[in-house]
Structure formats: C-alpha cells, structure tokens
Amino acid sequence: MTDHATYLDAKRALDDRSLNREVLDRFAAELPPEPEILEVGAGTATMVERLVDWGVIEGGRWVAVDAHEAALAAGEARVGEAVGDVAVEYRVADAFDAVSKAVAAGDRFDAVVGCAFFDVVDAAPAVAALADVAPVAYAPITYDGETRFAPADPDDDAVLDRYHRHMREFRAGGPDGAAALAREATVIAEGPSPWRIEPPYESGERTVLAHLLDTVEEAVGETGYDASDWAERRRAALKDGRLRYEAANRDLLVRLD
Ligand SMILES: C[S@@+](CC[C@H](N)C(=O)[O-])C[C@H]1O[C@@H](n2cnc3c(N)ncnc32)[C@H](O)[C@@H]1O
C-alpha cells in the first residue's frame, strides 16, 4: 500500500478542485485578520499552504496536529516554520490530547480545521472537546456516505456495502460522518465537495485510486469478505485507464459552542 504521506500529497489537487468555495468563503468571513487556527488530523500540512496560496489567511498562527508522525514530519520538512506570514507549529499527538493540553494551558483558537477528519472520529465527543478551544470548526471533505466505481462490476454492491459496514463496526466515525457532525453542532454553512476521478488521469490520481482500492480491499477483508478478485479487476481497469471513481463528501462550517 502507498504510504500515508504519499497518498495525502497525491490527493492534494483532488481536494483543491473539490472544496466547496461557498463554504470556504463563509469560513474566511468568520476569521479575524490574523487568526489562530488549530488543525486536527493535519496530515502533511497541505491545508495551511492552500489557504495562504488562496489568500484566505495572510497572517497569524497555525498549529498542525496529527497522530501520524511520518505524515506530519513530511509536512514540516516541506512547509517549515512559516507559510508567508503565517507561523506554523507541528504537534505529533492525538488531537484530543492536544486539545486537553491547550485547554489546561489556557490556549484558545479562532477556529479548528479538520479536513477529511470528522469521518474518522466520533462526532459527539469530538464536538464537545473542540468546543473548549474554539468557537467554530471548518470540516471540509467529510465523507457523506457514498462511493462509486465505474465501469460497473458485479461485486460492487457487495464490496461497497461491506466497506461501509467496516466504517460502522471497525473504526470511529463512519459513512455518516458529515450527517453526524451536522447533528452534533450548529451548521453555519455546508455544501457538497464530491471527489471525482476520471480518465485521462491527472498527476497523482493513479496513486489516489491505487491507494483507495487497497483501502477498500483491506477494510472489506476485515469484515470477513474476500474482495481480492474485485480489487484485481479494478486494478486492471486502472492500469488500462478505464477506472472512474466518485465519492460524496460534504464541507461543513459549524459553530461548536
Ligand atoms: C484522511 S487523513 C486527512 C489528512 C489531511 N487533513 C488531508 O486532508 O490531507 C486523516 C488524518 O487524521 C489523522 N487522525 C485521525 N485521528 C486522529 C486523532 N485522534 N488525533 C490526531 N490525528 C488523527 C490521521 O493520522 C490522518 O493523517
């Protein structure tokens, strides 16, 4: 399987074009001129670079937290101590431990950011914990319960049903990540941010698709269903440049308190 940092960097352009610009504009409107932002599940720290590149933030402080040491280290090596006038700090930690420490230290933020994060944690305790450090959370690319591959394969339904079952039974969060966050917090703005990959593939898209096929095969395997034949057919379609993929995501801006 592709390593986590390589996958996260490969999906960067996909996120760039998928992010819902109306929700992003609404998020920008919530921020003071030099915001202090806590990013949970920051991965390789692509979001701070993106928001500076796009002129959403021009100064302030960004604290990037992720439990995955190698991914955050790759981000730190690329981004360094600042992007433009935004000072960037890195903390390898469980996000909620980092929040507890920030609360104990009296550290407050203007916003929490969690991209592709709120579908891998339980919404209720996450919202309760994050409310202690910031008034709002921006949660782009939150999975919204639907994955499709094409051309059609006879095993698609069985495999994707098991994939969602794995999300429900074997990890926090789940296929209803976006809906759960919307239930637990007050939605200020929301909108779709679907991922779509179609041939001819752009740079990084083969890496993303290969990683997603590995992820689905592995997850489905943990439910006791052997998806290896399905995955082999999908890998063959990817190799031939025929595989298409779509996932429903939602971007949310929520009030935490
Ligand atoms: C799907 S990745 C998204 C990474 C990045 N936000 C992006 O969109 O490129 C989710 C990230 O959340 C991190 N993560 C999940 N649960 C976490 C937790 N409780 N504390 C810290 N990081 C966590 C994972 O290590 C992973 O890097």
The ligand as a Gaussian input file, in Angstrom:
#p B3LYP/6-31G(d) Opt

LIG

0 1
 C       -7.760000      11.201000       5.820000
 S       -6.393000      11.875000       6.643000
 C       -6.527000      13.589000       6.213000
 C       -5.249000      14.350000       6.394000
 C       -5.289000      15.805000       5.954000
 N       -6.250000      16.572000       6.746000
 C       -5.639000      15.896000       4.487000
 O       -6.812000      16.099000       4.169000
 O       -4.738000      15.745000       3.648000
 C       -6.915000      11.886000       8.349000
 C       -5.776000      12.236000       9.272000
 O       -6.272000      12.314000      10.597000
 C       -5.302000      11.767000      11.464000
 N       -6.015000      11.378000      12.677000
 C       -7.082000      10.567000      12.805000
 N       -7.498000      10.507000      14.090000
 C       -6.663000      11.306000      14.784000
 C       -6.574000      11.684000      16.140000
 N       -7.457000      11.216000      17.059000
 N       -5.597000      12.527000      16.521000
 C       -4.724000      13.018000      15.609000
 N       -4.765000      12.707000      14.301000
 C       -5.708000      11.866000      13.901000
 C       -4.683000      10.620000      10.694000
 O       -3.385000      10.303000      11.173000
 C       -4.660000      11.187000       9.279000
 O       -3.433000      11.802000       8.957000

